[in-house]
Amino acid sequence: MRRPPGDSVAGMELAAGGARERRGEVGAHLALSAVQLFFALFPVFGKLAFAGGVYTPLAVGSARILFGALSLGVLALALHGSRALPPRRELPRIFGLAILGVAANMTLYLEGLKRSTAGNATLMICLIPVFTFTIAVLLGHETFGRRRVVGLLLALCGAAVLVFGGQAELGGEHTLGNVLIALNCLGYAAYLVLVRPLAQRHPPLAVISWMFVASLPWLPLMLWRDHVTRGAAEFSLRAVLLPEAASTRALLAIGFIVIFPTTLAYLFNVYALSRVRASTTAVYIYSQPLGTAVAAWLVLDERVTPLMGVSAALLFPGIWLVSRPAAKRKE
């Protein structure tokens, strides 16, 4: 018996929709891979910016917020027009998420990084997937499946192999810095869970531009605090963001930070959140230690160690288990 034409058309539309969804997921995973590379290099460039005491954490955070708000805001308006303007009903959520995901997030991380080490920072960010999965389950956004828990633990072990193999120091003089980074991780995990519904309702580019623009009220406070901390005689935006004592290396480090681990990383992350679960987005963070190790091998000519192979053997199956969609039940 021949099927009615309507059934054929519906089937074609369903197949096309499934193909678009698969392409969207592939794009999300590619975006997340790029984000982890940007963030893996962030601690190294952050330390370069802090060298010599020319830039403070608050100055770097201010540069990130200012550049992110300008670049993402202009791009959102150019591509989405009036859709780039936030609906009034979403404003309370936007301002709350801007604190969690941008303003407080950057301040806590950079203050912690200055008081700790790049290796410790890499270790502490491995808390984000654990926090994210826990918050998502508690809020009912995700389910506590055995497969996903096993994947989370595998990926955690893969990251820990590299970090502990590098002999990270968590105590002593680095305690305060590590605590600040841990608080940063908790806030960012909450942000990943809570921003996802917003990213599914509105264009991802518009959403992340709202986060940065809503963080601008923090900017004068951060700039003034930086001015007081440095004890500078003159207070000006140029003196904070482009000090005369800044070396070319420090300026290049700032340039890298505001473009890659700021504008592009936040944009790619919210794009991925509109297409995959928050815990999937978070578990990719476990690849950052491996990304740092590979970058050191390619750029600094550091030797490849067996730990890198062990880490990859645990890490990538773990990410696959967490990100693999659950099997659909047959009707």
C-alpha angles and dihedrals in degrees: 000000000000117000118240113260090245092062091052093050092047090050092051092049091049092050091048090050091051091050091051090049092051091049089050091053092049089051090049092053092048090050091050091050090054091047092055091051091052093048093043089061094042098086091052094050090042091058090049090053092049094048112117093012093267094126124039125203090255091053092051091046091049091051090051094050094045096046093042093050093048099043098040094040093053092044092049092050092047094051103032106025112193091003087070089069113090119242112247092238090060097052098094090050092046094052092047093049091046089061094047098042105030122010103036091028094058095040095051094044096048094043088049094046091053090053095043138034134274089245093053091048090053090052095047095052087062085077091069097079091047092049092043095051092046094050092045091052093045091051092047094244093121138020128243099244122176094226093054093047090052090049091049092052093046092052091046090053090049091055093043092054091063097037098047090039085061090054099240115201113222102171140048117042092359096059097099092046091050092049090052091050091048090053088049089054093051093050093046092049090055089048092054092053097043099042094054096080089050091050090051093052099044138032108286092227091054091048096053091044088055090053093055097041090049088054093059093091086066091056100081091048092049093046093048092047089051090050092052093045093053093043090223120173095221126052114205137132091244093051090055101040102030107026117183091234092059113117123222089253092054092048091050089049090053090048091053092047097052094045106038113024089032119034100021097034095051091044094050091044096054090044089056092046090059089060109030136035122279092243091053090052090048098047090062086069088077088071092064096088089051090048090052091050093049092047090051089051094050100038105027097031092236113164124261110248131203087244089070091059093046090048093051091047089058100032104054097046087049093053090047092053093050096044098041110107117244116260113261117239117242115244 
